[in-house]
Amino acid sequence: MEILSVNNPRVKQWKKYEKKKYRNQDQRFLVEEAHLIEEALQANVLETLLVLQGKEVTCNQGVECIEVSQQVLDKLSTHVSSVSMIGICKQLTHKAQSLDRIVYLDNIQDPGNVGTIIRTAYALGYDAIYMSDTSVDLYNEKVIRATQGALFHMPIIRGNLLEMMSIHQEHGVHVYATALDKQAKMLSSIAVSTPFALVFGNEGSGVCPEILAQANTKVMIEMKQFESLNVAVAAGICMYEFSH
């Protein structure tokens, strides 16, 4: 099958996936880089592969393969330079298999921060990530790129963070919320035991007061010069410390 015109109805629909509204409406999203497309294929969420006309690609069974013009790829791509393939994927439906080591993201807005935290959590063997409804969209193109494929393997659940946290606490999860607070314990002094959850908050305002109040323990990273760190950096330090 070929699609050569940017005015094709399917191309117009795929173009809409730049916006969260249409991604959620169709439960679909785009991926552009070859290694991300491969990760999507392994996760069994790659539905359609758009390939530059004349480029030889072996399509796996169950994946619709369409040859398209460079103009179509350029229309759909967010990259500055031209790409030779784009994947259309089904949104993921993950369920956490374990609550031993989890991460909560409270109203984090920067896609690079969210993607980096997901990538770090996956690398360090965390079980799941729970995102507040107010956090940046998981299928934002910059989030996907920053995860470097971890998105397709790390269970990520979105919802009301306070409600999810209450359920987890009822199952024995000890919640540690990062805070610049005189009552907070220093990171190096924490005696970690599972199950636990780490909470990281908004870039400007930190973890919201309601979640701080419900957390079991407030924790702070010892610092000599600055009072605070970029949330993705702070998350990496805490996740590493808690995983060792």
C-alpha positions in Angstrom: 0.0 0.0 0.0 1.2 3.5 -0.8 0.2 7.0 0.5 1.9 9.8 -1.3 -0.2 12.8 -0.7 -0.2 14.9 2.5 -3.9 15.5 1.9 -4.7 11.8 2.4 -7.4 11.5 5.2 -5.3 9.1 7.2 -2.3 11.5 7.1 -4.6 14.3 8.3 -5.8 12.1 11.2 -2.2 11.0 12.2 -1.2 14.7 12.1 -3.8 15.4 14.8 -1.8 13.1 17.2 0.5 16.0 17.8 -2.3 17.1 20.3 -3.2 15.3 23.5 -6.9 15.6 22.8 -6.7 13.5 19.6 -4.1 11.0 21.0 -6.5 10.2 23.8 -9.5 10.2 21.6 -8.0 7.5 19.3 -5.8 5.9 22.0 -2.9 6.3 19.5 0.5 8.1 19.3 3.5 8.5 17.0 7.1 7.4 17.4 9.9 8.5 15.0 13.3 7.1 15.9 14.3 3.6 14.7 15.2 2.3 18.1 11.9 3.6 19.6 10.0 1.9 16.8 11.8 -1.3 17.6 11.0 -1.0 21.3 7.3 -0.4 20.4 7.4 -3.5 18.2 8.8 -5.6 21.0 6.1 -4.3 23.4 3.5 -5.3 20.8 2.0 -1.8 20.5 3.2 -0.9 17.0 0.1 -0.9 14.8 1.2 0.8 11.5 4.7 1.5 10.1 5.1 4.3 7.6 8.3 3.8 5.5 9.9 6.0 2.9 9.0 4.9 -0.6 11.7 2.6 -2.0 13.3 1.8 1.4 13.5 -1.9 2.1 11.9 -2.9 5.4 10.7 -6.2 6.6 7.3 -5.8 8.4 6.4 -8.1 11.2 3.2 -10.0 11.1 0.3 -8.0 12.4 1.9 -4.6 11.6 0.4 -2.7 8.7 3.3 -1.5 6.4 2.7 1.6 4.2 5.1 3.2 1.8 4.9 7.0 1.9 6.5 10.0 0.3 9.1 12.1 2.1 6.5 14.9 2.1 4.2 12.7 4.2 6.9 11.8 6.6 8.0 15.5 6.9 4.4 16.5 7.5 4.1 14.1 10.5 7.6 14.4 11.9 8.6 16.8 14.7 12.3 16.4 13.8 14.3 19.1 12.1 16.0 16.7 9.7 14.0 14.2 7.5 13.2 10.8 8.9 12.7 7.6 6.9 10.0 5.9 9.0 7.4 6.7 11.6 5.3 4.3 13.7 1.7 4.6 14.8 1.3 2.9 18.2 -1.6 1.9 20.5 -1.4 3.6 23.9 -0.1 1.3 26.6 -2.3 -0.5 29.2 0.2 -1.3 32.0 -0.6 -2.8 35.4 2.0 -3.0 38.1 3.0 -6.5 39.1 4.7 -5.4 42.3 4.5 -2.5 44.7 7.9 -3.1 46.3 9.6 -0.1 44.8 7.5 2.6 43.1 7.6 6.3 42.1 4.9 8.9 42.3 5.1 12.0 40.0 3.1 14.9 41.3 2.2 17.6 38.8 5.6 17.5 36.9 5.2 19.6 33.8 8.5 19.4 31.9 8.4 16.4 29.4 12.2 16.0 29.6 12.0 15.6 33.3 9.3 13.0 33.2 11.0 11.1 30.4 14.3 11.1 32.3 12.7 9.9 35.5 11.0 7.1 33.7 14.2 6.0 32.0 16.1 6.1 35.3 13.4 4.2 37.2 13.5 1.5 34.6 17.3 1.3 34.6 17.3 0.9 38.4 14.7 -1.8 38.4 11.7 0.1 39.9 8.4 -1.7 39.7 6.1 1.1 38.5 5.5 4.8 38.1 2.2 6.5 39.2 1.5 9.9 37.6 -1.0 12.5 38.7 -3.6 13.6 36.3 -2.1 17.1 36.3 1.4 15.9 35.1 2.5 16.3 31.5 1.0 13.9 29.0 2.8 10.6 28.9 2.6 10.5 25.1 4.1 14.0 24.5 6.7 13.5 21.8 9.5 14.9 24.1 8.5 12.6 26.9 8.7 9.6 24.6 12.1 10.6 23.2 13.5 11.2 26.7 12.5 7.8 27.9 14.7 6.2 25.2 12.3 3.2 25.0 11.7 2.7 28.8 8.2 3.9 28.3 7.4 0.6 26.5 8.5 -1.6 29.4 7.9 0.4 32.7 4.3 0.1 34.0 3.0 3.7 34.2 -0.4 4.4 35.7 -2.1 7.8 35.6 -4.8 8.9 38.0 -5.6 10.7 41.2 -2.3 10.4 43.2 -3.9 10.9 46.6 -6.3 8.0 46.0 -3.7 5.7 44.6 -1.3 6.5 47.4 -4.0 5.7 50.1 -4.6 2.3 48.5 -0.9 1.6 48.4 -0.4 2.7 52.1 -3.2 0.3 53.1 -1.1 -2.5 51.5 1.9 -1.5 53.6 3.7 0.9 51.2 5.8 3.5 53.1 5.7 6.8 51.3 8.7 9.1 51.2 8.0 12.6 49.9 10.9 14.9 48.9 10.6 18.2 50.6 12.7 21.3 51.6 11.3 21.1 55.2 12.9 21.4 58.6 11.1 18.2 59.6 12.5 16.2 56.6 15.0 13.5 57.3 18.3 13.6 55.4 18.5 11.1 52.6 21.6 9.4 53.9 19.9 8.7 57.2 17.0 6.7 55.8 16.9 3.0 56.7 15.1 1.7 53.6 12.8 -1.3 53.7 10.3 -2.5 51.1 7.7 -1.8 50.0 8.3 1.9 49.6 7.3 4.8 47.3 9.2 8.0 46.4 7.3 11.1 45.6 8.7 13.9 43.3 6.8 17.1 42.8 6.3 20.1 40.5 9.4 21.9 39.2 8.4 25.2 40.9 6.3 24.3 43.9 7.4 20.8 44.8 5.1 18.1 46.2 1.7 19.5 46.9 0.7 20.1 50.6 -2.0 17.4 50.6 0.4 14.7 49.5 3.1 15.9 51.9 0.6 15.7 54.7 -0.4 12.1 53.7 3.2 10.9 53.2 4.8 8.7 56.0 8.2 10.5 55.9 9.6 13.6 54.4 13.1 13.3 52.9 15.7 15.9 51.8 18.9 15.5 49.8 21.9 16.9 51.7 23.4 19.9 49.7 26.2 22.3 50.4 25.6 25.1 48.0 22.1 25.2 46.5 18.7 24.6 48.3 17.2 22.6 45.5 18.0 20.5 42.4 16.3 19.9 39.0 13.6 17.3 39.8 15.0 14.7 37.4 18.4 15.0 39.0 16.9 14.8 42.5 14.9 11.8 41.5 17.9 10.0 40.1 19.9 10.6 43.3 17.0 9.4 45.5 16.1 6.4 43.4 19.8 5.3 43.3 20.2 5.7 47.1 17.0 3.9 47.8 17.9 1.0 45.5 21.2 0.4 47.3 
